Amino acid sequence: MVKDSGVNVTEFGEGTVFEGELSFTDSLIISGKFSGTIEATGDLQVSKGAECNVSGMKARSVVVYGKVDGDIDGSDRVELCKGSYVRGNIKTSALRIADNVEFDGSVSMVDSPADCYDKLFLSASDEFKKSLVMRTN
């Protein structure tokens, strides 16, 4: 999540402990601890070292570097980054799971706009392109 993109970004710092129901429309970065429910139309990032214990987490996009215990619903996408831990079910239209991720749950894929797939899955990185080998018989 880029802080200088013209979108309001709120951050709960490392020392923040928040309990309850949370809703927002722009972007939120959780770097501390959160317990409760998140119902948002914006983007959510759970930073490395952050801990979220939720009965439900719903946002446009959810990017997890830390720990989430509970269900995640990312209408556009969900991304589980290296070293993250998620215990709960995921519902999304696009999912990316990095290496070294602990995930215990199920995934439900739903229909999404084509541009989301283009951004996440159809445009291979240069590294991936270089590793491809074309073989003919």
C-alpha contacts under 8 A as a table, 3 or more apart, distances in Angstrom:
res1	aa1	res2	aa2	distance
1	M	45	Q	7.20
2	V	5	S	5.85
3	K	6	G	7.72
3	K	7	V	7.45
3	K	8	N	7.86
3	K	9	V	6.21
4	D	7	V	7.33
7	V	26	D	6.39
7	V	27	S	7.16
8	N	26	D	5.73
8	N	27	S	6.26
9	V	26	D	6.57
9	V	27	S	4.72
9	V	28	L	5.63
9	V	29	I	7.37
10	T	27	S	6.29
10	T	28	L	4.82
10	T	29	I	6.23
11	E	28	L	5.70
11	E	29	I	4.57
11	E	30	I	5.88
11	E	31	S	7.15
12	F	15	G	8.00
12	F	16	T	5.77
12	F	28	L	7.75
12	F	29	I	6.24
12	F	30	I	4.91
12	F	31	S	5.66
12	F	32	G	6.13
13	G	16	T	5.34
13	G	30	I	6.78
13	G	31	S	5.01
13	G	32	G	5.50
14	E	30	I	7.94
14	E	31	S	4.74
14	E	32	G	4.05
14	E	33	K	7.63
14	E	50	A	7.22
15	G	31	S	7.96
15	G	32	G	5.60
15	G	33	K	7.91
16	T	31	S	7.63
16	T	32	G	4.91
16	T	33	K	6.26
17	V	32	G	6.02
17	V	33	K	4.76
17	V	34	F	5.91
18	F	33	K	6.30
18	F	34	F	4.83
18	F	35	S	6.43
19	E	34	F	5.75
19	E	35	S	4.74
19	E	36	G	5.63
20	G	35	S	6.43
20	G	36	G	4.68
20	G	37	T	6.45
21	E	36	G	5.67
21	E	37	T	4.82
21	E	38	I	6.01
21	E	39	E	7.75
22	L	36	G	7.71
22	L	37	T	6.12
22	L	38	I	4.78
22	L	39	E	6.30
22	L	40	A	7.66
23	S	38	I	5.84
23	S	39	E	5.00
23	S	40	A	4.85
23	S	41	T	8.00
24	F	27	S	7.29
24	F	28	L	7.68
24	F	39	E	7.44
24	F	40	A	4.99
24	F	41	T	6.54
24	F	42	G	6.34
25	T	40	A	5.94
25	T	41	T	4.94
25	T	42	G	4.51
25	T	43	D	7.91
26	D	41	T	7.22
26	D	42	G	4.45
26	D	43	D	6.41
27	S	42	G	5.27
27	S	43	D	4.63
27	S	44	L	5.86
28	L	42	G	7.71
28	L	43	D	6.38
28	L	44	L	5.01
28	L	45	Q	6.34
29	I	44	L	5.95
29	I	45	Q	4.71
29	I	46	V	5.98
29	I	47	S	6.82
30	I	33	K	7.34
30	I	34	F	7.68
30	I	44	L	7.76
30	I	45	Q	6.21
30	I	46	V	4.95
30	I	47	S	5.98
30	I	50	A	6.48
31	S	46	V	6.35
31	S	47	S	5.00
31	S	48	K	7.09
31	S	49	G	6.75
31	S	50	A	4.71
31	S	51	E	7.83
32	G	49	G	7.41
32	G	50	A	4.84
32	G	51	E	6.50
33	K	50	A	5.76
33	K	51	E	4.83
33	K	52	C	5.81
34	F	51	E	6.41
34	F	52	C	4.75
34	F	53	N	6.33
34	F	54	V	7.70
35	S	52	C	5.78
35	S	53	N	4.72
35	S	54	V	5.49
36	G	53	N	6.61
36	G	54	V	4.84
36	G	55	S	6.07
36	G	56	G	7.58
37	T	54	V	5.45
37	T	55	S	5.59
37	T	56	G	5.17
37	T	57	M	6.01
38	I	54	V	7.55
38	I	56	G	6.21
38	I	57	M	4.63
38	I	58	K	5.78
38	I	59	A	7.63
39	E	56	G	7.78
39	E	57	M	6.30
39	E	58	K	4.94
39	E	59	A	6.40
40	A	43	D	7.77
40	A	58	K	5.86
40	A	59	A	4.68
40	A	60	R	7.18
41	T	58	K	7.83
41	T	59	A	5.22
41	T	60	R	5.37
42	G	59	A	5.69
42	G	60	R	5.26
42	G	61	S	7.13
43	D	59	A	5.86
43	D	60	R	5.36
43	D	61	S	4.82
43	D	62	V	6.19
44	L	59	A	6.42
44	L	60	R	7.68
44	L	61	S	6.10
44	L	62	V	4.85
44	L	63	V	6.37
45	Q	62	V	5.78
45	Q	63	V	4.74
45	Q	64	V	5.88
45	Q	65	Y	7.67
46	V	50	A	6.10
46	V	51	E	7.70
46	V	52	C	7.86
46	V	62	V	7.78
46	V	63	V	6.29
46	V	64	V	4.77
46	V	65	Y	5.74
46	V	66	G	5.66
46	V	67	K	7.49
47	S	50	A	5.37
47	S	64	V	6.50
47	S	65	Y	4.95
47	S	66	G	5.22
48	K	64	V	7.81
48	K	65	Y	4.61
48	K	66	G	4.16
48	K	67	K	7.77
48	K	84	S	7.40
49	G	65	Y	7.69
49	G	66	G	5.16
49	G	67	K	7.28
50	A	65	Y	7.94
50	A	66	G	5.01
50	A	67	K	6.14
51	E	66	G	6.28
51	E	67	K	4.82
51	E	68	V	6.05
52	C	67	K	6.16
52	C	68	V	4.74
52	C	69	D	6.14
52	C	70	G	7.99
53	N	68	V	6.01
53	N	69	D	4.77
53	N	70	G	6.10
54	V	57	M	6.39
54	V	68	V	7.44
54	V	69	D	6.15
54	V	70	G	4.89
54	V	71	D	7.14
55	S	70	G	5.61
55	S	71	D	6.70
56	G	70	G	6.07
56	G	71	D	5.13
56	G	72	I	6.27
56	G	73	D	7.75
57	M	70	G	7.38
57	M	71	D	6.11
57	M	72	I	4.81
57	M	73	D	6.02
58	K	72	I	6.01
58	K	73	D	4.58
58	K	74	G	5.86
58	K	75	S	7.79
59	A	62	V	6.34
59	A	73	D	6.49
59	A	74	G	5.19
59	A	75	S	6.59
60	R	74	G	5.20
60	R	75	S	4.91
60	R	76	D	5.38
60	R	77	R	7.05
61	S	74	G	4.93
61	S	75	S	6.47
61	S	76	D	5.49
61	S	77	R	4.90
61	S	78	V	5.77
62	V	72	I	7.83
62	V	73	D	7.93
62	V	74	G	5.70
62	V	77	R	6.53
62	V	78	V	4.81
62	V	79	E	6.33
63	V	78	V	5.83
63	V	79	E	4.69
63	V	80	L	6.10
63	V	81	C	7.26
64	V	67	K	7.25
64	V	68	V	7.69
64	V	78	V	7.95
64	V	79	E	6.20
64	V	80	L	4.99
64	V	81	C	5.90
64	V	84	S	6.29
65	Y	80	L	6.56
65	Y	81	C	5.14
65	Y	82	K	6.79
65	Y	83	G	6.59
65	Y	84	S	4.78
65	Y	85	Y	7.84
66	G	83	G	7.32
66	G	84	S	4.83
66	G	85	Y	6.32
67	K	84	S	5.84
67	K	85	Y	4.68
67	K	86	V	5.87
68	V	85	Y	6.30
68	V	86	V	4.82
68	V	87	R	6.40
68	V	88	G	7.84
69	D	86	V	5.87
69	D	87	R	4.86
69	D	88	G	6.07
70	G	86	V	7.59
70	G	87	R	6.02
70	G	88	G	4.56
70	G	89	N	7.13
71	D	87	R	7.65
71	D	88	G	4.56
71	D	89	N	4.73
71	D	90	I	5.94
72	I	88	G	7.07
72	I	89	N	6.25
72	I	90	I	4.83
72	I	91	K	6.32
73	D	78	V	7.84
73	D	90	I	5.86
73	D	91	K	4.72
73	D	92	T	5.90
74	G	77	R	5.18
74	G	78	V	5.50
74	G	90	I	7.83
74	G	91	K	6.38
74	G	92	T	4.97
74	G	93	S	7.52
75	S	91	K	7.64
75	S	92	T	5.32
75	S	93	S	6.25
75	S	112	S	7.88
76	D	92	T	6.47
76	D	93	S	5.72
76	D	94	A	6.47
76	D	112	S	6.82
76	D	113	P	7.99
76	D	116	C	6.78
77	R	92	T	5.68
77	R	93	S	5.83
77	R	94	A	4.58
77	R	95	L	5.78
77	R	116	C	7.61
78	V	90	I	7.99
78	V	92	T	6.44
78	V	94	A	6.39
78	V	95	L	5.03
78	V	96	R	6.55
79	E	95	L	5.80
79	E	96	R	4.77
79	E	97	I	5.97
80	L	84	S	6.26
80	L	96	R	6.27
80	L	97	I	4.82
80	L	98	A	6.17
80	L	101	V	6.93
81	C	84	S	5.71
81	C	97	I	6.37
81	C	98	A	5.21
81	C	99	D	7.69
81	C	101	V	6.86
82	K	97	I	7.99
82	K	98	A	5.27
82	K	99	D	5.67
82	K	100	N	5.36
82	K	101	V	5.62
83	G	99	D	7.87
83	G	100	N	5.46
83	G	101	V	5.23
83	G	102	E	7.47
84	S	100	N	7.65
84	S	101	V	5.20
84	S	102	E	6.38
85	Y	101	V	6.02
85	Y	102	E	4.67
85	Y	103	F	5.94
86	V	102	E	6.24
86	V	103	F	4.87
86	V	104	D	6.37
86	V	105	G	7.91
87	R	103	F	5.81
87	R	104	D	4.69
87	R	105	G	5.90
88	G	103	F	7.86
88	G	104	D	6.23
88	G	105	G	4.79
88	G	106	S	7.20
89	N	104	D	7.84
89	N	105	G	4.73
89	N	106	S	4.78
89	N	107	V	5.87
89	N	108	S	7.89
90	I	105	G	7.32
90	I	106	S	6.23
90	I	107	V	4.74
90	I	108	S	6.21
91	K	107	V	5.84
91	K	108	S	4.68
91	K	109	M	5.97
91	K	110	V	7.18
92	T	95	L	6.73
92	T	107	V	7.84
92	T	108	S	6.50
92	T	109	M	5.29
92	T	110	V	5.81
93	S	109	M	5.26
93	S	110	V	4.74
93	S	111	D	5.60
93	S	112	S	5.11
94	A	109	M	7.20
94	A	112	S	7.62
94	A	116	C	7.07
94	A	117	Y	6.63
94	A	120	L	7.53
96	R	120	L	7.69
97	I	101	V	7.11
98	A	101	V	6.32
112	S	116	C	7.09
112	S	117	Y	7.97
113	P	116	C	5.80
113	P	117	Y	7.41
114	A	117	Y	5.38
114	A	118	D	6.40
115	D	118	D	4.91
115	D	119	K	6.24
116	C	119	K	5.29
116	C	120	L	6.32
117	Y	120	L	5.28
117	Y	121	F	5.37
117	Y	122	L	6.36
118	D	121	F	5.80
118	D	122	L	4.83
118	D	123	S	6.21
119	K	122	L	6.76
119	K	123	S	6.49
120	L	123	S	6.95
121	F	124	A	6.82
124	A	128	F	6.11
124	A	129	K	6.41
125	S	128	F	5.22
125	S	129	K	6.27
126	D	129	K	5.02
126	D	130	K	6.14
127	E	130	K	5.22
127	E	131	S	6.42
128	F	131	S	5.17
128	F	132	L	6.62
129	K	132	L	5.46
130	K	133	V	8.00
